[in-house]
């Protein structure tokens, strides 16, 4: 099995494990997860139409415009955790958003550069993902 498949299955397993460990009280955040999945799919649809990025290696062949592990498992669980555990105070929220955005964009940059999980096109680069991730935290919360 290629490293790309291991990363996809591993990220899903890690997200599901985190959810299972902290599942108590998460039921009321399920709508946040659904919204985050929908939101991620809209961005992937736009990205495919404008040819900003694509996913050369996927678990499922169709549809080819989304990353199943990210859009349907990882992002919804991250959004649920964010909304549930977000700190009080705008300054702390912004600090945490910067930290999480930096970690996620760093992973995405490495994945784009060294694997076939995601490929950027048409001038799209990691800093656009940084902006998108950063504002997504607050879209999911507000």
C-alpha positions as CSV (number, residue, x, y, z in Angstrom):
1,X,0.0,0.0,0.0
2,X,1.3,3.4,-0.9
3,X,2.2,6.0,1.7
4,X,-0.6,8.2,0.6
5,X,-3.2,5.5,1.4
6,X,-1.6,5.0,4.9
7,X,-1.8,8.7,5.6
8,X,-5.4,8.8,4.6
9,X,-6.4,5.8,6.6
10,X,-4.3,6.9,9.5
11,X,-5.8,10.4,9.6
12,X,-9.3,8.9,9.6
13,X,-8.4,6.5,12.3
14,X,-6.8,9.2,14.5
15,X,-9.8,11.5,14.1
16,X,-12.3,8.7,14.9
17,X,-10.2,7.6,17.9
18,X,-10.1,11.2,19.3
19,X,-13.9,11.3,18.8
20,X,-14.4,8.0,20.5
21,X,-12.3,9.0,23.5
22,X,-14.1,12.4,23.9
23,X,-17.5,11.3,22.6
24,X,-19.4,12.2,25.8
25,X,-21.2,15.4,25.2
26,X,-20.4,15.6,21.5
27,X,-23.9,14.7,20.3
28,X,-25.0,18.3,20.2
29,X,-22.1,19.3,18.0
30,X,-23.0,16.8,15.2
31,X,-24.7,19.6,13.2
32,X,-21.4,21.5,13.3
33,X,-19.7,18.4,11.8
34,X,-22.3,18.2,9.0
35,X,-21.9,21.9,8.3
36,X,-18.1,21.6,8.2
37,X,-18.3,18.7,5.8
38,X,-20.6,20.7,3.5
39,X,-18.4,23.7,3.8
40,X,-15.3,21.6,2.9
41,X,-17.1,20.1,-0.1
42,X,-18.1,23.6,-1.4
43,X,-14.4,24.7,-1.3
44,X,-13.3,21.5,-3.1
45,X,-16.0,22.1,-5.7
46,X,-14.7,25.6,-6.2
47,X,-11.1,24.4,-6.3
48,X,-11.8,21.8,-8.9
49,X,-13.7,24.3,-11.1
50,X,-10.9,26.9,-10.9
51,X,-8.2,24.2,-11.0
52,X,-6.6,25.3,-7.8
53,X,-5.9,21.8,-6.5
54,X,-6.7,18.2,-7.1
55,X,-6.3,14.9,-5.2
56,X,-4.2,12.5,-7.4
57,X,-4.3,9.7,-4.8
58,X,-7.7,8.8,-3.3
59,X,-9.2,6.0,-1.3
60,X,-12.3,6.0,-3.7
61,X,-11.9,6.7,-7.4
62,X,-15.2,8.6,-7.7
63,X,-16.0,11.4,-7.1
64,X,-12.6,12.7,-7.9
65,X,-13.1,16.3,-6.8
66,X,-13.0,15.7,-3.0
67,X,-10.9,13.9,-0.4
68,X,-13.2,11.5,1.4
69,X,-11.0,11.1,4.5
70,X,-10.6,14.9,5.0
71,X,-14.1,16.2,3.9
72,X,-16.2,13.5,5.6
73,X,-14.2,12.4,8.6
74,X,-11.3,14.7,9.7
75,X,-12.7,18.2,9.0
76,X,-16.1,17.5,10.7
77,X,-14.4,16.0,13.8
78,X,-11.9,18.9,14.0
79,X,-14.8,21.4,13.7
80,X,-16.8,19.7,16.4
81,X,-13.8,19.7,18.7
82,X,-13.1,23.4,17.9
83,X,-16.6,24.5,18.6
84,X,-16.8,22.4,21.8
85,X,-13.4,23.4,23.3
86,X,-12.8,26.8,21.9
87,X,-11.3,29.1,24.6
88,X,-13.1,32.2,25.8
89,X,-11.9,35.5,24.7
90,X,-11.1,36.6,21.1
91,X,-7.4,36.9,21.7
92,X,-7.1,33.3,22.9
93,X,-9.3,32.1,20.0
94,X,-7.1,33.9,17.5
95,X,-4.0,32.4,19.1
96,X,-5.4,28.9,19.0
97,X,-6.6,29.4,15.4
98,X,-3.1,30.5,14.4
99,X,-1.5,27.5,16.1
100,X,-4.0,25.0,14.5
101,X,-3.8,26.7,11.1
102,X,0.0,26.5,11.2
103,X,0.0,22.8,12.0
104,X,-2.6,21.9,9.4
105,X,-1.1,24.1,6.7
106,X,2.4,22.7,7.5
107,X,1.0,19.2,7.0
108,X,-0.7,20.2,3.8
109,X,2.5,21.8,2.5
110,X,4.5,18.6,3.2
111,X,1.7,16.5,1.7
112,X,1.7,18.6,-1.5
113,X,5.4,18.7,-1.8
114,X,6.4,15.1,-1.0
115,X,3.3,12.9,-1.7
116,X,0.5,12.5,-4.2
117,X,-2.3,13.4,-1.7
118,X,-2.8,17.0,-3.1
119,X,-1.4,19.0,-5.9
120,X,-1.6,22.8,-6.3
121,X,-2.2,24.4,-9.7
122,X,-2.8,27.8,-11.3
123,X,-0.8,29.8,-8.8
124,X,-2.5,28.4,-5.8
125,X,0.0,27.9,-2.9
126,X,0.2,27.1,0.7
127,X,-0.5,30.6,2.0
128,X,-4.0,30.5,0.4
129,X,-4.7,27.4,2.3
130,X,-3.4,29.1,5.5
131,X,-5.9,31.9,5.0
132,X,-8.7,29.5,4.2
133,X,-8.0,27.3,7.2
134,X,-7.7,30.3,9.6
135,X,-11.0,31.8,8.6
136,X,-12.7,28.4,8.6
137,X,-12.3,28.0,12.3
138,X,-14.4,31.1,12.8
139,X,-16.9,30.2,10.2
140,X,-17.6,27.0,12.0
141,X,-17.9,28.7,15.3
142,X,-20.0,31.7,14.4
